[in-house]
Amino acid sequence: MRPPSYKAVVDEFAAAIRSGAIPAGDRLPTHRALARERRIALATATRVYAELAAMGLVVGEPGRGTYVRERSGYDGLEPSRALPVPRVADLSFNQPLAPGQTDLLREALSALAATGDAEALLYQHPPGGRRRDRAVVATYLLERDIDTAPRDVVLTGGTQQALDAVLRALTRPGDVLAVDALSYPGVKLLATALGLELAPVPVTPTGPDPDALDRLCRDRSVRAVYTMPTVHNPLGWVLDRERRERLVAVARSRDCLVVEDGTYAFLEPSPPPPLRTLAPERTCYVAGLSKNVAPGLRFGFAVLPGGLVEGVTRSLRAAAWGAPGLVTALATGWLADGTVTRLERARRADAAARQDIARAALAGMDVTAHPASYTVWLGLEPHQRPDHVAAALAEEGILVSTADAFATGPHRPRALRLALATPPPDELRGALHRLRTTIEAIPP
């Protein structure tokens, strides 16, 4: 009888786990036992379990084995968000909105409707945006200590599209992208779609280890480094100037490009200079308005070294072209009249107040967070598996993210990422108290 193929074994296990034939919590055979049972190579058995882990179906625990995951709660890149009970709080995804934003939107749309150039909104803009709209973004970026010409700015339908267009233009399948060992899940999705190899850089309490990055770039042909130096997601750090300069020095000495994600940078009132300012010749800066204005306003931008503008624009043209005219008019209007700056100021105050709530509710627990950010990284006890904790919280109506979604290497910390922006403050306080009670009730 012909031995089953690698994919057939993966499909068989996946079907059994999803149907419940292999229930959550069951320990699967060791890699050697699986290889022996299925008459496959040990490396193939390892690959089977790696693919099942990437699908969110199993979790490997060093020294203990491979276990079927609990799949309720929010535990991966493409999770089910259904809950077994009425929802109490969504702590898995940040959707910040401020009081009065609905009125702002109505007023802005009325003003657009009354303009004499309303018909222009129905025409297709050039890929990457019109020069006058790019100039508005360039002026706004002066507030972030980025002084750039409008020609080096391209407009996109959100930060994720900006990141996608940049990576498509910079890389080829098989290229190595250095990332923090814990990083934004969207970059993992893009790496899979583009055939890139993610190379994790070990993290310290204050940021990625620059010496480890240097060794990685020495030993591997690293095409680019993706980093979030100002209010990191999920760990909240802000790299100091010395570490930024060290990162830039590594990129220059090893001839790597840098992709700097400024999504949450607005939350730090006095940050060190962006990497884009320190190394404009090799840094692509991406950001947008989803967290500082509204998650449904899909407007983003990339600031690029001059030699990369054409390639990124071509990438946009081949995909989704860029931000629609109506969205661009709304976004640039708010950028130009100071609305975005005022909303950012309100967001910082709101995030700081929510962090105060979190610190009080989670006092004594293993918490890592920026003092004015919308995320908390919550370490768990050695006996608490993140997927089990997520499932227990789901039974209480609370959605959370487990560390799996953020891990870019094989090590999955025992931790949860809590997003604080979505529930109203009073509901957030109650949800965090319920979360703490549920976690502490999990027996050793």
Backbone hydrogen bonds, N-H to C=O, Kabsch-Sander energy under -0.5 kcal/mol:
donor,donor_aa,acceptor,acceptor_aa,energy
9,V,5,S,-1.9
10,V,6,Y,-2.0
11,D,7,K,-2.9
12,E,8,A,-2.2
13,F,9,V,-2.4
14,A,10,V,-2.7
15,A,11,D,-2.4
16,A,12,E,-2.1
17,I,13,F,-2.6
18,R,14,A,-2.6
19,S,15,A,-2.0
20,G,16,A,-0.7
20,G,17,I,-0.6
21,A,16,A,-1.1
22,I,16,A,-1.7
25,G,68,V,-2.4
26,D,23,P,-1.9
28,L,66,T,-3.2
34,L,30,T,-2.9
35,A,31,H,-2.3
36,R,32,R,-2.2
37,E,33,A,-2.9
38,R,34,L,-2.7
39,R,35,A,-0.7
40,I,35,A,-2.0
45,A,41,A,-2.2
46,T,42,L,-2.3
47,R,43,A,-1.8
48,V,44,T,-2.2
49,Y,45,A,-2.0
50,A,46,T,-2.1
51,E,47,R,-2.3
52,L,48,V,-2.1
53,A,49,Y,-2.3
54,A,50,A,-2.3
55,M,51,E,-1.6
56,G,53,A,-1.6
57,L,52,L,-2.4
58,V,52,L,-0.8
59,V,67,Y,-2.5
61,E,65,G,-3.4
64,R,61,E,-2.7
65,G,61,E,-2.3
67,Y,59,V,-2.7
68,V,26,D,-2.3
69,R,57,L,-2.5
73,G,82,A,-0.6
74,Y,400,V,-0.8
75,D,73,G,-0.7
88,V,397,G,-3.6
89,A,397,G,-1.9
91,L,89,A,-0.8
91,L,399,L,-2.2
95,Q,93,F,-0.6
101,Q,98,A,-1.9
104,L,100,G,-1.9
105,L,101,Q,-2.3
106,R,102,T,-2.3
107,E,103,D,-2.5
108,A,104,L,-2.4
109,L,105,L,-2.6
110,S,106,R,-2.3
111,A,107,E,-2.2
112,L,108,A,-2.2
113,A,109,L,-2.3
114,A,110,S,-1.6
115,T,111,A,-0.8
115,T,112,L,-0.6
118,A,115,T,-1.2
120,A,117,D,-1.3
121,L,118,A,-1.6
122,L,119,E,-1.7
123,Y,120,A,-1.1
128,G,321,W,-1.2
129,G,126,P,-2.6
134,R,130,R,-2.4
135,A,131,R,-2.1
136,V,132,R,-1.3
137,V,133,D,-1.7
138,A,134,R,-2.4
139,T,135,A,-2.2
140,Y,136,V,-2.2
141,L,137,V,-2.3
142,L,138,A,-0.5
142,L,139,T,-1.1
143,E,140,Y,-1.9
144,R,141,L,-1.3
145,D,142,L,-1.5
146,I,141,L,-2.1
147,D,145,D,-0.6
148,T,146,I,-0.8
152,D,149,A,-2.0
153,V,150,P,-1.9
154,V,302,A,-2.3
155,L,128,G,-2.5
156,T,300,G,-2.6
158,G,156,T,-1.2
162,A,158,G,-1.8
163,L,159,T,-2.8
164,D,160,Q,-2.4
165,A,161,Q,-2.8
166,V,162,A,-2.3
167,L,163,L,-2.5
168,R,164,D,-2.4
169,A,165,A,-1.8
170,L,166,V,-2.2
171,T,167,L,-2.2
174,G,195,G,-3.4
175,D,172,R,-2.5
176,V,221,S,-0.7
177,L,197,E,-3.0
178,A,176,V,-0.5
178,A,224,A,-2.5
179,V,199,A,-2.0
181,A,201,V,-2.2
183,S,406,F,-2.8
187,V,184,Y,-1.3
188,K,184,Y,-0.7
188,K,185,P,-0.7
189,L,185,P,-1.7
190,L,186,G,-2.0
191,A,187,V,-2.1
192,T,188,K,-2.0
193,A,189,L,-2.3
194,L,190,L,-2.6
195,G,191,A,-0.7
195,G,192,T,-0.7
196,L,191,A,-2.6
197,E,175,D,-2.9
198,L,196,L,-0.6
199,A,177,L,-2.4
201,V,179,V,-2.7
204,T,207,G,-2.8
207,G,204,T,-1.5
209,D,202,P,-2.6
213,L,209,D,-2.1
214,D,210,P,-2.3
215,R,211,D,-2.2
216,L,212,A,-2.4
217,C,213,L,-2.7
218,R,214,D,-1.8
219,D,215,R,-2.3
220,R,216,L,-2.4
222,V,220,R,-1.6
223,R,176,V,-2.2
224,A,176,V,-1.2
225,V,257,L,-2.2
226,Y,178,A,-3.0
227,T,225,V,-0.5
227,T,259,V,-2.5
231,V,229,P,-0.6
231,V,237,W,-1.0
232,H,237,W,-1.9
236,G,232,H,-2.3
239,L,229,P,-2.6
244,R,240,D,-2.1
245,E,241,R,-2.8
246,R,242,E,-2.0
247,L,243,R,-2.4
248,V,244,R,-2.6
249,A,245,E,-2.3
250,V,246,R,-2.2
251,A,247,L,-2.3
252,R,248,V,-2.5
253,S,249,A,-2.6
254,R,250,V,-2.3
255,D,252,R,-0.7
256,C,251,A,-2.7
257,L,223,R,-1.9
258,V,282,R,-2.8
259,V,225,V,-3.3
260,E,258,V,-0.6
260,E,284,C,-2.9
261,D,227,T,-2.7
261,D,259,V,-0.6
262,G,260,E,-0.7
262,G,286,V,-3.3
265,A,262,G,-0.9
267,L,264,Y,-1.9
268,E,265,A,-1.6
277,T,274,P,-0.7
278,L,274,P,-1.5
279,A,275,L,-2.9
282,R,279,A,-1.5
283,T,279,A,-0.9
284,C,258,V,-3.1
285,Y,283,T,-0.5
285,Y,303,V,-2.4
286,V,260,E,-2.8
286,V,284,C,-0.5
287,A,301,F,-1.9
289,L,299,F,-2.0
293,V,289,L,-1.2
294,A,289,L,-2.2
297,L,294,A,-1.5
298,R,296,G,-1.4
299,F,297,L,-2.0
300,G,156,T,-2.6
301,F,287,A,-2.4
302,A,154,V,-2.2
303,V,285,Y,-2.7
304,L,152,D,-2.8
304,L,302,A,-0.5
308,L,305,P,-2.5
309,V,305,P,-0.6
309,V,306,G,-1.0
312,V,308,L,-2.3
313,T,309,V,-2.6
314,R,310,E,-2.3
315,S,311,G,-2.0
316,L,312,V,-2.3
317,R,313,T,-2.4
318,A,314,R,-1.9
319,A,315,S,-0.8
319,A,316,L,-0.8
321,W,316,L,-3.2
322,G,320,A,-1.7
328,T,324,P,-2.6
329,A,325,G,-2.5
330,L,326,L,-2.1
331,A,327,V,-3.0
332,T,328,T,-3.0
333,G,329,A,-1.7
334,W,330,L,-1.9
335,L,331,A,-2.2
336,A,332,T,-2.6
337,D,333,G,-2.1
338,G,335,L,-0.6
339,T,334,W,-0.8
340,V,334,W,-1.8
342,R,338,G,-2.2
343,L,339,T,-2.6
344,E,340,V,-2.4
345,R,341,T,-1.9
346,A,342,R,-2.0
347,R,343,L,-2.6
348,R,344,E,-2.4
349,A,345,R,-1.7
350,D,346,A,-2.5
351,A,347,R,-3.3
352,A,348,R,-2.3
353,A,349,A,-2.1
354,R,350,D,-2.2
355,Q,351,A,-2.3
356,D,352,A,-1.9
357,I,353,A,-1.8
358,A,354,R,-2.5
359,R,355,Q,-3.0
360,A,356,D,-2.0
361,A,357,I,-2.5
362,L,358,A,-2.6
363,A,360,A,-0.8
365,M,362,L,-2.4
366,D,379,G,-0.6
367,V,365,M,-1.5
368,T,377,W,-2.2
373,S,370,H,-1.3
376,V,418,L,-2.1
377,W,368,T,-2.8
378,L,376,V,-0.7
378,L,416,L,-3.1
379,G,366,D,-3.0
379,G,377,W,-0.7
380,L,414,R,-2.9
384,Q,381,E,-2.1
385,R,383,H,-0.8
389,V,385,R,-2.6
390,A,386,P,-2.8
391,A,387,D,-2.0
392,A,388,H,-2.5
393,L,389,V,-2.5
394,A,390,A,-2.1
395,E,391,A,-1.7
396,E,392,A,-0.6
396,E,393,L,-0.9
397,G,394,A,-1.6
398,I,393,L,-2.6
399,L,89,A,-2.1
399,L,397,G,-0.5
401,S,417,R,-1.6
402,T,74,Y,-0.7
403,A,415,A,-1.7
405,A,402,T,-1.3
406,F,403,A,-1.6
407,A,403,A,-1.5
408,T,181,A,-2.2
409,G,181,A,-0.6
415,A,413,P,-1.6
416,L,378,L,-2.3
417,R,401,S,-2.8
418,L,376,V,-3.2
418,L,416,L,-0.6
419,A,91,L,-2.7
419,A,417,R,-0.5
420,L,374,Y,-2.9
420,L,418,L,-0.6
421,A,374,Y,-0.5
428,L,424,P,-2.6
429,R,425,P,-2.3
430,G,426,D,-1.7
431,A,427,E,-2.6
432,L,428,L,-2.6
433,H,429,R,-1.8
434,R,430,G,-2.3
435,L,431,A,-2.7
436,R,432,L,-2.5
437,T,433,H,-2.4
438,T,434,R,-2.4
439,I,435,L,-2.5
440,E,436,R,-2.7
441,A,437,T,-1.0
442,I,439,I,-1.4
